[in-house]
Amino acid sequence: MPWPLPHGWLVTGFSGAGDERTGVRGTAVALSGPNPIGGPADLIVIAEEPGVGLGAGLAGLSGPDPGAEFASGPSHASVRVSGHDAPLWLVKDGSAPADSCAVFAGEVAGGWVWLVLWPDSAGLMLVESLALLDLRDTAGPLGLPFGAQTTRLPAA
């Protein structure tokens, strides 16, 4: 999850993908806050093993991974993970007029990291590198600010 949270942002949900045999293979955290150009925005950060499809599904893509054209040019943004920059590529920009989103994906430690932002203009948040924290690496409570549950994650 982004940490520290951008100013005015709240955690609005968590989700995961996996089964009883393999365990959790993908996680998602949803956040809501101000869009850099005005109005509200939503962000879902997904970390998953390749082939799981949680990020692609939340992004509205048909396959489980970013696709064949992924990372064919220079990266469009980056996030900081464990003190290292991780490049992200734009996978999908607002092609659906009713509910357009911007989708970025990259590889970190052999897994996919996805950022799905609504509206697509909220992608401007990535002009500055966002720092991501693996919540498994925290020693104690972070004091996360929570908001109303998002409707962007599937119901449990």
C-alpha positions as CSV (number, residue, x, y, z in Angstrom):
1,M,0.0,0.0,0.0
2,P,1.1,3.6,-0.5
3,W,3.0,4.7,2.7
4,P,2.9,7.4,3.8
5,L,-0.5,7.9,2.3
6,P,-0.9,10.9,0.0
7,H,-2.5,13.9,1.8
8,G,-6.2,13.5,2.2
9,W,-6.3,9.8,1.2
10,L,-8.1,7.0,3.1
11,V,-8.1,3.2,3.0
12,T,-11.4,2.0,1.7
13,G,-11.0,-1.8,1.4
14,F,-8.9,-4.9,1.1
15,S,-9.3,-8.0,-1.1
16,G,-7.4,-11.1,-2.1
17,A,-7.2,-14.0,-4.5
18,G,-6.3,-17.6,-3.8
19,D,-7.8,-20.8,-2.5
20,E,-7.5,-23.2,0.3
21,R,-4.9,-25.3,-1.5
22,T,-2.5,-22.5,-2.6
23,G,-3.3,-19.8,-0.1
24,V,-3.4,-16.1,-0.9
25,R,-1.6,-15.4,-4.2
26,G,-2.8,-11.8,-4.8
27,T,-3.9,-8.9,-2.6
28,A,-5.5,-5.5,-3.3
29,V,-5.9,-2.4,-1.2
30,A,-8.3,0.3,-2.2
31,L,-8.0,4.0,-1.3
32,S,-9.9,7.1,-2.0
33,G,-8.9,10.7,-1.9
34,P,-8.6,13.9,-3.9
35,N,-7.8,13.9,-7.6
36,P,-4.8,16.1,-8.4
37,I,-7.0,18.1,-10.9
38,G,-10.0,18.3,-8.6
39,G,-12.8,16.1,-7.4
40,P,-12.6,12.6,-5.9
41,A,-10.4,9.7,-7.0
42,D,-10.0,6.1,-6.3
43,L,-6.9,3.9,-6.4
44,I,-6.5,0.2,-6.1
45,V,-3.0,-1.2,-5.6
46,I,-2.6,-4.9,-6.4
47,A,0.3,-7.2,-5.7
48,E,0.1,-10.7,-7.2
49,E,1.9,-13.7,-8.5
50,P,2.0,-13.9,-12.4
51,G,-1.1,-15.6,-13.8
52,V,-3.4,-14.9,-10.9
53,G,-5.5,-12.3,-12.8
54,L,-6.6,-10.2,-9.9
55,G,-5.1,-7.0,-11.2
56,A,-6.2,-7.6,-14.8
57,G,-9.7,-8.4,-13.6
58,L,-10.0,-5.2,-11.5
59,A,-8.6,-3.3,-14.5
60,G,-11.2,-4.7,-16.9
61,L,-8.7,-6.6,-19.0
62,S,-9.5,-10.0,-20.6
63,G,-6.3,-12.0,-19.7
64,P,-4.6,-12.6,-16.4
65,D,-1.5,-10.5,-17.1
66,P,-0.8,-7.1,-18.8
67,G,-0.5,-8.6,-22.3
68,A,1.9,-9.1,-25.1
69,E,2.6,-5.4,-25.8
70,F,3.4,-4.7,-22.2
71,A,6.7,-2.9,-21.5
72,S,7.6,-2.5,-25.1
73,G,8.9,1.0,-24.6
74,P,10.1,3.3,-21.9
75,S,8.2,3.2,-18.6
76,H,5.5,5.8,-17.9
77,A,5.8,6.1,-14.1
78,S,7.5,4.4,-11.2
79,V,6.9,3.4,-7.5
80,R,9.4,3.0,-4.7
81,V,9.4,-0.5,-3.2
82,S,11.8,-1.3,-0.4
83,G,13.9,1.8,-1.3
84,H,14.2,0.8,-5.0
85,D,12.4,2.4,-8.0
86,A,10.1,0.0,-9.8
87,P,9.1,1.1,-13.3
88,L,5.4,1.0,-14.3
89,W,3.9,1.0,-17.8
90,L,0.5,2.3,-18.9
91,V,-1.5,-0.8,-19.7
92,K,-4.9,0.9,-20.3
93,D,-6.1,4.5,-20.3
94,G,-9.7,5.7,-20.2
95,S,-11.2,3.9,-23.2
96,A,-14.6,3.4,-21.5
97,P,-16.3,6.9,-21.3
98,A,-18.7,6.0,-18.5
99,D,-16.1,4.8,-16.0
100,S,-12.7,5.5,-17.4
101,C,-9.6,4.4,-15.5
102,A,-5.8,4.5,-15.9
103,V,-4.0,1.2,-15.4
104,F,-0.3,0.9,-14.7
105,A,1.6,-2.3,-14.1
106,G,5.2,-3.4,-13.4
107,E,7.2,-6.3,-12.0
108,V,8.6,-6.3,-8.5
109,A,10.4,-9.3,-7.0
110,G,9.0,-11.7,-9.5
111,G,5.4,-10.6,-9.1
112,W,3.1,-8.0,-10.7
113,V,2.2,-4.7,-9.1
114,W,-0.8,-2.9,-10.6
115,L,-2.2,0.6,-9.9
116,V,-5.7,1.2,-11.2
117,L,-6.9,4.8,-10.8
118,W,-10.4,6.3,-11.4
119,P,-10.9,8.6,-13.1
120,D,-8.1,8.2,-15.6
121,S,-6.9,11.8,-14.8
122,A,-5.9,10.6,-11.3
123,G,-2.9,9.0,-13.0
124,L,-1.3,12.4,-12.5
125,M,-0.6,11.2,-9.0
126,L,2.2,9.2,-10.5
127,V,4.1,12.2,-11.7
128,E,6.0,11.9,-8.4
129,S,7.1,8.3,-7.5
130,L,4.7,6.8,-4.9
131,A,6.3,4.8,-2.1
132,L,4.7,1.4,-1.5
133,L,4.9,-0.5,1.7
134,D,4.5,-4.3,2.0
135,L,2.2,-4.6,5.0
136,R,3.8,-8.0,5.8
137,D,7.0,-6.1,6.7
138,T,5.5,-3.9,9.4
139,A,6.2,-4.6,13.0
140,G,3.1,-2.9,14.5
141,P,0.0,-0.9,13.7
142,L,0.4,2.0,11.3
143,G,-2.7,3.9,12.4
144,L,-4.3,3.7,8.9
145,P,-7.1,6.2,8.3
146,F,-10.2,4.3,7.0
147,G,-13.1,5.6,5.0
148,A,-16.4,4.2,3.7
149,Q,-16.0,0.8,2.0
150,T,-15.4,1.1,-1.8
151,T,-17.7,-0.5,-4.4
152,R,-14.7,-1.0,-6.7
153,L,-13.7,-4.3,-5.0
154,P,-15.7,-7.5,-5.4
155,A,-17.9,-8.3,-2.4
156,A,-16.4,-11.0,-0.1
